[in-house]
Amino acid sequence: MTAAGWAPAVETVSEVAAAHARQSDENATFPTEALAAMRRTGLLGLLVPTAEGGAGGTLSDLVDVTLALGRVDMSVAMVFAMHCQQVAAITAFGGEKLRTEVLPAVARGERYLGSVTTEAGKGGHLLTAESALAHDGEMLRVDRQAPIVTGGPYADAFLITTRAPGAESASQVDLVYAARDQLEVEVTGGWRPLGMRATHSVPMRLRGAVPQWQVVGEHGGFREIATTVFAPLAHVGWAAAWLGTAAGAYERLLRHARGEAGRRQFNPSSELVLLRLAGIRIRLDAAHALLRHTVSVVADAPDMSAAPVQLLLNTLKIRAAEESFAAADELVELSGLRHGYLTDSPLALERTFRDLRSASLNYANDRLRLANGALALRDQAVRLA
Ligand SMILES: Cc1cc2nc3c(=O)[nH]c(=O)nc-3n(C[C@H](O)[C@H](O)[C@H](O)COP(=O)(O)OP(=O)(O)OC[C@H]3O[C@@H](n4cnc5c(N)ncnc54)[C@H](O)[C@@H]3O)c2cc1C
């Protein structure tokens, strides 16, 4: 599959995801059928370079695909976007042996990559790690408690943050690739959340040993990976998932409103209806413009660590979370009880609302506001990216 030819694959995965979305949400089970479709269609390899057998997709392609998947199931969109974030990290920072081992297998649909950054003692803080990576002869020993791992029981491999061997502080962080068969994988609890139920993000303990070449980048070098790949891909991918979800719900509402049953409920000459519809659309268009602008800035940025670039990326995450959730809330208000609040409505607005409630928490907006305050002080010229 080439990046330009991904449309049929997205259509297939979207159809499969839509067919199972209600059930996966109800039972809080992982969308295994959608993952199988991503494997089969080659979509899992969207960001794998063509030289390694993938589609050679760009950040803009990631946005297009994630937006489309979000329209039918936000959990599926997140699963996809987070997998792509892992692929991008290996592509940019993995050594040759690691790239050769992993990337063609991802392109063949054989490896879905899980993400392990959150840790009990430090919460979501990305740039520190509590548990250590330890030398054990030629190997490096991992023993990691992971409180929340999206699709963990279904992942073929994980990228795990740990303290670098012999680290003197929590901020000397490694990113390590570990295949499932190199680990003892223990699911240590359940997953009973308000929304994002189909991500099946269970707590796990991962124990095992990996060779040195499975460290992504230099020992202690995770900060650079986070700045140049992990944070940009997370914020852009999440924003696309949230915005796609809100846009999909808005589309369902509009189609319903223009249909026979909906015409009785939604009076198109009511100023209240028009003002509410406009308000929601403004949120979507504003968040979409910010998302696309951020992608173009990231694509051309000579220095990803520059304050204006980091400020913009954090602003995207905060704003996309807020606008998408506000849009979902207003869709519920506009639709009323029958279609806005009941779980059996085909508009699925209550699921949209529950799913999008996670957006501000998924890497806490407050953390990013604090970071942006400090970054703003470093950019006295206010260079807007
Ligand atoms: C659906 C879903 C799937 C996820 N999947 C994964 C996954 O696969 N792998 C993974 O590793 N993680 C995953 N996460 C975790 C996610 O990436 C965040 O790290 C996590 O949600 C943050 O956890 P926390 O509540 O401990 O937040 P924290 O960031 O620790 O914040 C908790 C609260 O305290 C406040 N707070 C705490 N410390 C600070 C501070 N220093 N500055 C400002 N405010 C602070 C925050 O505002 C927030 O209200 C997932 C989360 C969700 C919602």
The ligand as an SDF file (V2000), in Angstrom:
LIG
                    3D

 53 58  0  0  0  0  0  0  0  0999 V2000
   -7.8080    6.2700   27.0910 C   0  0  0  0  0  0  0  0  0  0  0  0
   -6.4290    6.4070   27.6050 C   0  0  0  0  0  0  0  0  0  0  0  0
   -5.4420    5.5680   27.1290 C   0  0  0  0  0  0  0  0  0  0  0  0
   -4.1420    5.6490   27.6150 C   0  0  0  0  0  0  0  0  0  0  0  0
   -3.2000    4.7790   27.1460 N   0  0  0  0  0  0  0  0  0  0  0  0
   -1.9590    4.8170   27.6430 C   0  0  0  0  0  0  0  0  0  0  0  0
   -0.9670    3.8980   27.1900 C   0  0  0  0  0  0  0  0  0  0  0  0
   -1.2080    3.0670   26.3100 O   0  0  0  0  0  0  0  0  0  0  0  0
    0.2600    3.9430   27.7560 N   0  0  0  0  0  0  0  0  0  0  0  0
    0.5770    4.8440   28.7270 C   0  0  0  0  0  0  0  0  0  0  0  0
    1.7020    4.8380   29.1780 O   0  0  0  0  0  0  0  0  0  0  0  0
   -0.3320    5.7530   29.1790 N   0  0  0  0  0  0  0  0  0  0  0  0
   -1.5820    5.7480   28.6550 C   0  0  0  0  0  0  0  0  0  0  0  0
   -2.5170    6.6510   29.0970 N   0  0  0  0  0  0  0  0  0  0  0  0
   -2.1360    7.6020   30.1520 C   0  0  0  0  0  0  0  0  0  0  0  0
   -1.9830    9.0370   29.6320 C   0  0  0  0  0  0  0  0  0  0  0  0
   -1.0280    9.0880   28.6230 O   0  0  0  0  0  0  0  0  0  0  0  0
   -1.6350    9.9850   30.7320 C   0  0  0  0  0  0  0  0  0  0  0  0
   -0.3360    9.7930   31.1150 O   0  0  0  0  0  0  0  0  0  0  0  0
   -2.4890    9.8020   31.9150 C   0  0  0  0  0  0  0  0  0  0  0  0
   -3.8540    9.9080   31.5510 O   0  0  0  0  0  0  0  0  0  0  0  0
   -2.1820   10.8200   32.9500 C   0  0  0  0  0  0  0  0  0  0  0  0
   -2.3240   10.1630   34.1410 O   0  0  0  0  0  0  0  0  0  0  0  0
   -2.6700   10.8750   35.5020 P   0  0  0  0  0  0  0  0  0  0  0  0
   -4.1370   10.9730   35.6940 O   0  0  0  0  0  0  0  0  0  0  0  0
   -1.8110   10.1900   36.4840 O   0  0  0  0  0  0  0  0  0  0  0  0
   -2.3040   12.3430   35.2350 O   0  0  0  0  0  0  0  0  0  0  0  0
   -1.2730   13.2390   35.7850 P   0  0  0  0  0  0  0  0  0  0  0  0
   -0.6610   13.8560   34.5910 O   0  0  0  0  0  0  0  0  0  0  0  0
   -0.3510   12.6310   36.7700 O   0  0  0  0  0  0  0  0  0  0  0  0
   -2.2250   14.2660   36.4900 O   0  0  0  0  0  0  0  0  0  0  0  0
   -3.1990   13.9550   37.4960 C   0  0  0  0  0  0  0  0  0  0  0  0
   -3.8560   15.2270   37.9440 C   0  0  0  0  0  0  0  0  0  0  0  0
   -2.9350   15.9830   38.6970 O   0  0  0  0  0  0  0  0  0  0  0  0
   -2.5800   17.1580   38.0450 C   0  0  0  0  0  0  0  0  0  0  0  0
   -1.1010   17.2070   38.0440 N   0  0  0  0  0  0  0  0  0  0  0  0
   -0.2970   16.2560   38.5070 C   0  0  0  0  0  0  0  0  0  0  0  0
    0.9840   16.6340   38.4150 N   0  0  0  0  0  0  0  0  0  0  0  0
    0.9920   17.8250   37.8560 C   0  0  0  0  0  0  0  0  0  0  0  0
    2.0040   18.7180   37.4940 C   0  0  0  0  0  0  0  0  0  0  0  0
    3.3040   18.4950   37.7250 N   0  0  0  0  0  0  0  0  0  0  0  0
    1.6440   19.8260   36.9050 N   0  0  0  0  0  0  0  0  0  0  0  0
    0.3660   20.0950   36.6920 C   0  0  0  0  0  0  0  0  0  0  0  0
   -0.6310   19.3090   37.0280 N   0  0  0  0  0  0  0  0  0  0  0  0
   -0.3320   18.1990   37.6110 C   0  0  0  0  0  0  0  0  0  0  0  0
   -3.1890   17.0760   36.6780 C   0  0  0  0  0  0  0  0  0  0  0  0
   -3.7260   18.3170   36.2900 O   0  0  0  0  0  0  0  0  0  0  0  0
   -4.2990   16.1010   36.8080 C   0  0  0  0  0  0  0  0  0  0  0  0
   -5.4810   16.7390   37.1440 O   0  0  0  0  0  0  0  0  0  0  0  0
   -3.8240    6.6090   28.6090 C   0  0  0  0  0  0  0  0  0  0  0  0
   -4.8160    7.4790   29.0790 C   0  0  0  0  0  0  0  0  0  0  0  0
   -6.1030    7.3850   28.5900 C   0  0  0  0  0  0  0  0  0  0  0  0
   -7.1420    8.3290   29.1090 C   0  0  0  0  0  0  0  0  0  0  0  0
  1  2  1  0
  2  3  1  0
  2 52  2  0
  3  4  2  0
  4  5  1  0
  4 50  1  0
  5  6  2  0
  6  7  1  0
  6 13  1  0
  7  8  2  0
  7  9  1  0
  9 10  1  0
 10 11  2  0
 10 12  1  0
 12 13  2  0
 13 14  1  0
 14 15  1  0
 14 50  1  0
 15 16  1  0
 16 17  1  0
 16 18  1  0
 18 19  1  0
 18 20  1  0
 20 21  1  0
 20 22  1  0
 22 23  1  0
 23 24  1  0
 24 25  2  0
 24 26  1  0
 24 27  1  0
 27 28  1  0
 28 29  2  0
 28 30  1  0
 28 31  1  0
 31 32  1  0
 32 33  1  0
 33 34  1  0
 33 48  1  0
 34 35  1  0
 35 36  1  0
 35 46  1  0
 36 37  1  0
 36 45  1  0
 37 38  2  0
 38 39  1  0
 39 40  1  0
 39 45  2  0
 40 41  1  0
 40 42  2  0
 42 43  1  0
 43 44  2  0
 44 45  1  0
 46 47  1  0
 46 48  1  0
 48 49  1  0
 50 51  2  0
 51 52  1  0
 52 53  1  0
M  END
$$$$
